[in-house]
């Protein structure tokens, strides 16, 4: 039985964008939406709380305004609200413990051209046992669709084809949960899935630094080569083999593959430029050690313009 989608709001524009994205995703999945606002009581009221309001009253108002906005845009969707008085990260993780998905907002562009992830979002992504989607401020339902033709009314946008879903696939540890999440996201949107795998070029043989160099030809042991990575044609075959059972399970999802040399994060950011959703994985970690997103997930969360889904896996 599908569980509700949980979205965390905080009164910001990015939080509201996340709430509307989550509402649209709940419609696609046929579930309800739980709007959660986590707040904390302070000995002295926080500076952002109006003088004529208590912290609890202010938290209630923020939650009510977000729910009213989502209800107005998504009539008929089952929406519930929840106030949680707890540390922000722990409160969000607890609220999403039984959810299919947790959705959060991510702040706008910095002067350097990257997105501000925020410490809360980063820690939640690194610790969540559930998939987490981060949505930029200003994103709307129309942004997931291909450009509408002239004369198409805003209410007809859902009939416009969706942009592709992009999956970043690591071949050293392909994960079923990650691949299925991406295929399912493409199926629900009626769009194609672009699977991207980036690999480093093959290394040339180099001497083992522990072996002294010999000045006379033929003396001493030969240079020890570094392990060779697969050739591009071999990588293509491996990717195709990994995807074969999923293509059989999701026969209506058109799949394209991009296998290329390069830095995975940079390749994925370019590939997701016109995507509806970018899906990447995150290795599970001991929560006692703190947040761990991995270098690729960390980079795309800061630089990909489309919503990014981070799926934890073993």
SULNORKA-V584719 format. One record per residue. RES is the residue in three letters. SS is DSSP state (H for helix, E for strand, L for the rest). PSI is psi in whole degrees, 0 to 359 (* if undefined). Layout:
BEGIN
res = [RES RES]
ss = [SS SS]
psi = [PSI PSI]
END
This chain:
BEGIN
res = [UNK UNK UNK UNK UNK UNK UNK UNK UNK UNK UNK UNK UNK UNK UNK UNK UNK UNK UNK UNK UNK UNK UNK UNK UNK UNK UNK UNK UNK UNK UNK UNK UNK UNK UNK UNK UNK UNK UNK UNK UNK UNK UNK UNK UNK UNK UNK UNK UNK UNK UNK UNK UNK UNK UNK UNK UNK UNK UNK UNK UNK UNK UNK UNK UNK UNK UNK UNK UNK UNK UNK UNK UNK UNK UNK UNK UNK UNK UNK UNK UNK UNK UNK UNK UNK UNK UNK UNK UNK UNK UNK UNK UNK UNK UNK UNK UNK UNK UNK UNK UNK UNK UNK UNK UNK UNK UNK UNK UNK UNK UNK UNK UNK UNK UNK UNK UNK UNK UNK UNK UNK UNK UNK UNK UNK UNK UNK UNK UNK UNK UNK UNK UNK UNK UNK UNK UNK UNK UNK UNK UNK UNK UNK UNK UNK UNK UNK UNK UNK UNK UNK UNK UNK UNK UNK UNK UNK UNK UNK UNK UNK UNK UNK UNK UNK UNK UNK UNK UNK UNK UNK UNK UNK UNK UNK UNK UNK UNK UNK UNK UNK UNK UNK UNK UNK UNK UNK UNK UNK UNK UNK UNK UNK UNK UNK UNK UNK UNK UNK UNK UNK UNK UNK UNK UNK UNK UNK UNK UNK UNK UNK UNK UNK UNK UNK UNK UNK UNK UNK UNK UNK UNK UNK UNK UNK UNK UNK UNK UNK UNK UNK UNK UNK UNK UNK UNK UNK UNK UNK UNK UNK UNK UNK UNK UNK UNK UNK UNK UNK UNK UNK UNK UNK UNK UNK UNK UNK UNK UNK UNK UNK UNK UNK UNK UNK UNK UNK UNK UNK UNK UNK UNK UNK UNK UNK UNK UNK UNK UNK UNK UNK UNK UNK UNK UNK UNK UNK UNK UNK UNK UNK UNK UNK UNK UNK UNK UNK UNK UNK UNK UNK UNK UNK UNK UNK UNK UNK UNK UNK UNK UNK UNK UNK UNK]
ss = [L L L L E E E E L L L L H H H H H H H H H H H H H H H H H L L L E E E E E E E L L L L L L L L L L L L L L L H H H H H H H H H H H H H H H H H H H L L L L L E E E E E E E L L H H H H H H H H L L L L L E E E E E E L L E L L L L L E L L L H H H H H H H H H L L L L E E E E E L L L L H H H H E L L L L L L L L H H H H H H L L E L L E E E E L L H H H L L H H H H H H H H H H H H H H L L L E E E E E E E L L L L L L L L L L L L L L L L L L L L L L L L L L L L L L L L H H H H H H H H H H H H H H H H H H L L L L L E E E E E E E L L H H H H H H H H L L L L L E E E E E E E L L L H H H L L L L L H H H H H H H H H L L L E E E E E E E L]
psi = [128 144 163 157 139 133 135 128 156 16 0 165 322 325 322 321 319 321 318 322 316 323 317 321 323 321 316 325 349 34 181 176 131 116 121 133 120 127 164 144 132 152 323 138 140 151 337 352 127 151 328 17 146 166 320 318 321 319 319 320 316 317 316 316 320 316 321 320 316 319 320 325 340 67 141 345 135 115 130 154 151 124 134 121 97 170 140 308 312 321 318 318 319 318 330 9 324 13 157 334 143 130 134 159 154 137 174 187 143 173 335 358 6 170 146 111 320 141 324 309 317 317 323 314 319 342 347 137 353 156 142 133 131 132 135 155 140 356 143 171 326 333 340 349 158 158 132 148 160 139 358 124 154 323 349 0 317 340 346 136 146 153 165 156 137 131 124 115 124 126 346 340 66 135 130 316 320 312 318 322 315 316 316 321 319 319 315 333 351 38 182 163 125 117 123 126 123 137 158 148 156 139 148 152 135 155 148 121 344 351 124 146 142 138 340 127 137 348 146 170 151 159 142 118 151 157 138 138 167 149 157 319 325 321 317 315 322 317 316 320 320 322 342 309 331 327 326 322 328 69 342 355 112 135 132 149 140 111 117 156 142 176 124 316 315 319 318 319 318 318 330 9 319 29 158 327 139 130 124 164 164 125 138 154 161 116 337 343 357 191 134 110 340 152 322 310 319 317 315 330 331 336 343 133 336 167 143 126 127 117 117 148 163 *]
END
